[in-house]
């Protein structure tokens, strides 16, 4: 319906983004998804009814065009799920490659900033004013895995970004929260059942949980009135090595 809330989901072609697109569409939201792989986005669009937009979040001009296209298509944006990101195989800190560091920061941090900034501007200018930004952080922001310095650093920075958006958004009715997800079952975590590097140097399988529970958490966060906010939420596999990791 035309009065349904509008959500933009970045990284919407697979994994958590794809599941979120399906879940929000089923809940009655008008859904926009973006990513670099238009073919994969079209598959999600066909399955969910979401409108797909090609965008490279590491390009600020491309992000500006994306938010302009979303505004033209839907008239406003009520929720941003700032989800696009990348991971990398474990590499000891002393052997980290500078190009991988830059790529990780460019996608996970700079891209999140570019998209959130443009969404913030649209939410500030639209009428009725306001909206909600949900950043996809990680439990690695507070409890890193071995060999994951670029990823952990990028996600730690997301927590600072979330707090800053929350503070600056108050006067405009813009709420911002962060969801930190541990071991949900997606393409990215497929290898966990076969074994993951642990802090003591061993390789051990780790439990995962259904991505449907992540979608439920996102729907709760997004569905709150703007007078209420989930600032930080952690959703994780109960028995994964996090509490007491290492």
N, C-alpha and C positions, 0 to 999 in steps of 0.2 A: 504494500500500500504506500501511497505517496507520503503519508505522515509517519511512516516507520523510520526508526533511527538509521543513520548511515554510518557504516564502519569501513575503514580502509585497513587492509591487512597487507603488510609488506612481507616478501618472501612467501607468497601464497601458493606457490606451485607444488609444494611437497611438504611432508612432515607435519609439524605443528601448525604451520600456516594453512596447509590444505585442510587439515582437520577442523581448524577454527573457521575457515570459510564455509565448510559444510554445516557446522554447528550453528553459526550465527544466521545463515540463510534459513535453516530449519526453524530457528527461533523467531523469524519474521523481520530480521534486519535487512536493509538494502546493503549489499556487500560489494565492495570494490577490492580487487586483489592486484598486486603488482609483482613483478619479478623480471629476470632477464630472459627466461625461456618461454617465449610466447606459446609454443606448442603445448608445453606442460600446463601453462595457465589456461589455455583453451579447454584442456581436458577437465580441469577443475570447474571452469565456467559452465561447461556442458552438464556436469554432474550436480552443480549447486545453484545455477542461475546467477552466480556472481559475475560482475562486469570486470573484464581483464584489461590491464594496462601494462605495456612493456615499460620497464624503468630500470636503470642502473643506479642504485642508491648511492654509489660512490661518486656520482656526477651531480653536483649541486644544481646545475642548470636543468638536468633531466628531472630532478626531483621537483623543481619549481614548475616545470611543465606538467608533471604528474598531478600535483595538487590543483593546478588550474583546470586540468581535464576532469578531475573528480568534482570540482565545484560546478563546472559546466554541465556535467552529467546528472548530478544529484542536487545541486543547489546549496549544499552545506556538507559539513562533516561533524558527526557527533562523537565518534570514537575512532582513535587510531590505535591499532595493535602493531607496535613497532617491533617487528619480529625478524626481519631479514638479518642473517648472520652466517658465519662460517666457522668450522672447526678444523683441526689439523692433527696429524699423527703426533704421538709423544716424541719430543726431542729434548735431550738434556740442555739446560740453559746455556752452557758454554758452547754448544754446537748450533744454537738457533741461527737461522739465516735472516739477514736484514730484510730481504725482499718479502719473506713470509711474515715477518713482524709488520712491515708496512701494509701488506695486503690485509692482514687481520684487523689492524687498527682502522684502516680505510673503510672496511665493510662494517665491522661490529660497532665501532664508535663513531667515526665520521659520518657514515651513512645514517646511523640512528639520529645523530644531531641534525643533519640536513632535513630528514623527513619530519622530525618533531618540530623543528623551527618553522617549516612551511605550514604544518598542521596548526601550530600555535597561532600563526598569523591569521589563518583563515578563521579559526575559532574566535579569535579576538575581534575580527571585523564583521562576522556574520550576525544576523538577527533571527531568532534570539541568540544572544552572545553566549559563548562558553562551549565546553566539550570535555572529553576525557582522553588522556593519553596513557596507554599501558605499554611500558617498555618490557621486553623480554630480556631479563638478566640471566643469571645462572647461579647455582649454589657455588660455582667456582669463584664467584666474586668474593666470597668470604672464606672458602675452604678449597684451595687450588688442588688440582691433580698434579702428580709429578710430570715434568716434561711439557707443561702447558703454559709457559709464561706469557706468550702473546695473547692467548685466549683469556687467561685469568686477568691480565692487566686490562684488556678491553672491557671485560664484564664488570670489573671493579669500578671502572670509570662510568659505566652506565648507572651505577648507584648514585654517584655524584650528580650526574645529569638528571636523574629522576628527582632528586631533592631540589635541585635548582629550578626545574620546571614547575614543581609544586609551589615553590615560594613565589616565583614571578607570575604564576598563573592565578593567584588568589584574587586579585582585583578584577580579573576578567571572567571569573566563573570557570576557569580551566583547572580540572583536577588531573593529577598525574600519579600513577602508581607503578609498581614493578612486580612482576611475577618471576620467581626463581624456581626453575624446574630441574628435578634430579632424576635422570634415568627413565624418562617416558619412552615407550616403545615406538620408535620411528626408524626410518632408513638410517639415520645418523647413529643410532644406538644398537644397530643390528649385531655388531660384533661383541657386545657385552656378555652375551651368554657363553661365548667361547673363551673369554678371559680378557681382563683389562689390567694394565700396569698399576700396581699398588705402591703405597709410599715406602714399603719395606723392600721393594724391588721384585717382589713376586708377581706372578700373573694369576689372577683369580676371576672366575665368573661373577657377575653382579646381577641382582634382580632388577627387573623393570616393571613398569605399570602401564595400564592402558592410557593412551592419549585422550580418550573420552573424558577422563577425569580432569585433564588440563583444560579442555573445552568447557567443562562445567564450572571450573574456577574462573575462567575468563568471562563467561556469561554472568556470573555473580558480580565480578568487579565492574563490568560494563553496565550492568543493570541498576546499579545504585543511583539514587538521585545525586545531583552534583553537590548537594550539601554534605554528602558522606563520601569517604574515600578509603579504599584499601591501599595503604602506603606501600607495604611490602608483604608479599605472600610467598611462602615456600610450599611447593607441592612436589612430593618425592616418593620413590619406592621405599616402603617402610623399613626394609632390611638392608638397604644399600649402605655402603661405608661412607657415612657423612658425619653423623654424630659420633665423635671419637675417631674420625678418619685418621689413619696413620698410626 
